[in-house]
C-alpha cells in the first residue's frame, strides 16, 4: 500500500469507522464498501480534506447481483491529482431503494447517475433530472441487469418494414 492510501485509510477509519463495511487492496487499488447513509459525507471528506484531495470523480457505475438482498452495488471512483492515486467506494442498495445524489459535489455525476438509472434502474435521491439518457423513453426494463431477457429482435428499416427478412439461427 502506498503512502497516500495509508493516509486515506487511517483518516477514513478514524472519522467513519462505523460506516465502513469492508475494505480491500488489490493491485494497489484501495476499495471501501460503505453504508449508503454515509456516502455523501465520505465523498465530501475525501474531496475536501487537505491531506487527501480526491477532487476528480472519474467514474460512477453499478453492478447487479440479483441473488443478493442488496441487489445493486453503486461504485464511485475518485482520483487525487496531488498523490496520483484512486480510491474506489462501493455502496449497496436493495431493489427500489434510492442512493443519495452527488451532483452537488461533481457536475459530471449528473450524466453518470442518469446512466446508472437508465441501465440498472438505481434511482438517485435529490438528482435534478432523473430521466433516461441512453435508452428511449418508452423502453421497458434496464438492459445491464443480469435478469434482463436476451432476445433477438429483427431490425426494421423503412424499405422492408412490411416484409422484414427472415432470421436464420
C-alpha positions as CSV (number, residue, x, y, z in Angstrom):
1,X,0.0,0.0,0.0
2,X,1.4,3.4,-0.9
3,X,1.7,6.3,1.5
4,X,-1.4,8.2,0.1
5,X,-3.6,5.1,0.6
6,X,-2.3,4.7,4.1
7,X,-3.2,8.3,5.0
8,X,-6.6,7.9,3.4
9,X,-7.3,4.6,5.1
10,X,-6.3,5.9,8.5
11,X,-8.3,9.1,8.1
12,X,-11.4,7.3,6.9
13,X,-11.2,4.7,9.7
14,X,-10.8,7.4,12.3
15,X,-13.7,9.5,11.1
16,X,-16.1,7.0,9.5
17,X,-15.1,3.7,11.1
18,X,-18.7,2.7,11.8
19,X,-19.7,3.3,8.2
20,X,-17.1,1.1,6.6
21,X,-18.4,-2.4,6.0
22,X,-15.3,-3.8,4.4
23,X,-12.1,-2.8,2.6
24,X,-9.7,-4.4,0.3
25,X,-6.5,-3.7,-1.5
26,X,-5.8,-5.3,-4.9
27,X,-3.0,-4.3,-7.3
28,X,-2.5,-1.1,-5.3
29,X,-6.2,-0.2,-5.7
30,X,-7.9,0.7,-2.4
31,X,-11.6,-0.1,-2.2
32,X,-14.1,0.6,0.6
33,X,-17.6,-0.8,0.9
34,X,-19.6,1.7,2.9
35,X,-23.1,2.3,4.3
36,X,-25.2,4.4,1.9
37,X,-26.3,6.9,4.5
38,X,-22.6,8.0,4.9
39,X,-21.8,8.1,1.2
40,X,-22.1,11.9,0.7
41,X,-20.2,12.7,3.9
42,X,-17.4,10.3,3.0
43,X,-17.1,11.6,-0.6
44,X,-17.2,15.2,0.7
45,X,-14.4,14.4,3.2
46,X,-12.3,12.7,0.5
47,X,-12.7,15.7,-1.7
48,X,-12.1,18.5,0.8
49,X,-9.6,17.0,3.3
50,X,-6.3,18.8,2.7
51,X,-4.2,15.6,3.1
52,X,-6.4,13.7,0.6
53,X,-7.9,16.0,-2.1
54,X,-9.7,13.3,-4.2
55,X,-11.3,16.0,-6.3
56,X,-12.0,14.2,-9.5
57,X,-14.9,11.8,-9.9
58,X,-13.5,9.6,-12.6
59,X,-16.4,7.2,-12.8
60,X,-19.7,6.2,-11.3
61,X,-21.3,2.9,-12.3
62,X,-23.1,-0.1,-10.8
63,X,-23.1,-3.8,-10.7
64,X,-26.1,-6.1,-10.4
65,X,-26.3,-9.1,-8.1
66,X,-29.8,-10.5,-8.4
67,X,-29.3,-13.3,-5.9
68,X,-28.4,-10.8,-3.1
69,X,-30.8,-9.0,-0.9
70,X,-28.8,-5.8,-1.6
71,X,-29.1,-6.3,-5.3
72,X,-27.1,-3.3,-6.6
73,X,-23.6,-2.0,-5.8
74,X,-23.1,1.6,-6.9
75,X,-19.4,2.2,-7.5
76,X,-17.6,5.6,-7.3
77,X,-14.0,6.0,-8.4
78,X,-12.3,9.2,-7.3
79,X,-8.8,10.5,-8.1
80,X,-6.3,12.7,-6.4
81,X,-4.1,14.8,-8.7
82,X,-1.8,15.5,-5.8
83,X,-1.0,11.9,-4.9
84,X,-1.9,10.4,-8.3
85,X,-4.0,7.7,-6.6
86,X,-7.5,6.4,-6.9
87,X,-10.0,5.3,-4.2
88,X,-13.0,3.2,-5.0
89,X,-16.1,3.4,-2.9
90,X,-19.0,1.0,-3.2
91,X,-22.4,1.2,-1.5
92,X,-25.2,-1.3,-1.7
93,X,-28.9,-0.9,-2.1
94,X,-32.0,-3.1,-2.4
95,X,-34.4,-3.1,-5.3
96,X,-36.4,0.2,-5.1
97,X,-34.1,1.9,-2.6
98,X,-32.6,5.3,-3.6
99,X,-29.0,6.3,-3.3
100,X,-28.2,10.0,-2.4
101,X,-27.1,12.0,-5.4
102,X,-23.7,13.6,-5.5
103,X,-24.5,16.1,-8.3
104,X,-23.9,18.9,-5.8
105,X,-20.3,17.7,-5.4
106,X,-19.5,16.9,-9.1
107,X,-21.4,18.2,-12.1
108,X,-20.4,15.2,-14.1
109,X,-22.3,13.0,-11.7
110,X,-25.5,14.3,-13.4
111,X,-24.9,12.2,-16.5
112,X,-23.3,9.3,-14.7
113,X,-26.2,8.9,-12.3
114,X,-28.7,9.1,-15.2
115,X,-26.7,6.3,-17.0
116,X,-26.8,4.1,-13.9
117,X,-30.6,4.7,-13.6
118,X,-31.1,4.0,-17.2
119,X,-29.1,0.8,-17.4
120,X,-29.5,-0.7,-13.9
121,X,-32.7,1.0,-12.5
122,X,-31.0,2.6,-9.5
123,X,-32.6,5.9,-8.6
124,X,-30.7,8.8,-7.0
125,X,-32.5,10.9,-4.4
126,X,-32.1,14.6,-5.0
127,X,-31.0,14.3,-8.6
128,X,-32.1,17.3,-10.7
129,X,-33.3,15.3,-13.7
130,X,-33.7,11.5,-13.2
131,X,-34.6,10.6,-16.8
132,X,-33.2,8.1,-19.2
133,X,-30.0,9.2,-21.1
134,X,-29.3,6.2,-23.4
135,X,-32.5,4.3,-23.9
136,X,-35.6,5.8,-25.4
137,X,-38.3,7.0,-23.0
138,X,-40.8,4.1,-23.7
139,X,-38.1,1.4,-23.3
140,X,-39.1,-1.2,-20.7
141,X,-36.5,-2.5,-18.3
142,X,-32.9,-1.9,-17.6
143,X,-30.5,-3.7,-20.1
144,X,-27.5,-4.2,-17.8
145,X,-29.3,-6.1,-15.2
146,X,-28.4,-9.8,-15.2
147,X,-32.1,-10.8,-15.4
148,X,-32.8,-8.7,-18.5
149,X,-34.1,-11.0,-21.2
150,X,-31.6,-11.7,-24.0
151,X,-33.8,-11.9,-27.1
152,X,-33.2,-11.3,-30.7
153,X,-35.2,-8.5,-32.3
154,X,-35.4,-8.2,-36.1
155,X,-34.3,-4.7,-37.1
156,X,-37.0,-2.9,-39.1
157,X,-35.9,-0.4,-41.8
158,X,-38.1,1.8,-43.8
159,X,-37.6,-0.1,-47.0
160,X,-38.7,-3.5,-45.5
161,X,-40.9,-2.6,-42.6
162,X,-43.9,-4.6,-44.1
163,X,-41.8,-7.6,-45.1
164,X,-38.8,-8.0,-42.7
165,X,-36.0,-10.5,-43.5
166,X,-36.2,-14.0,-42.1
167,X,-33.8,-14.6,-39.2
168,X,-31.6,-17.7,-39.7
169,X,-30.4,-19.3,-36.4
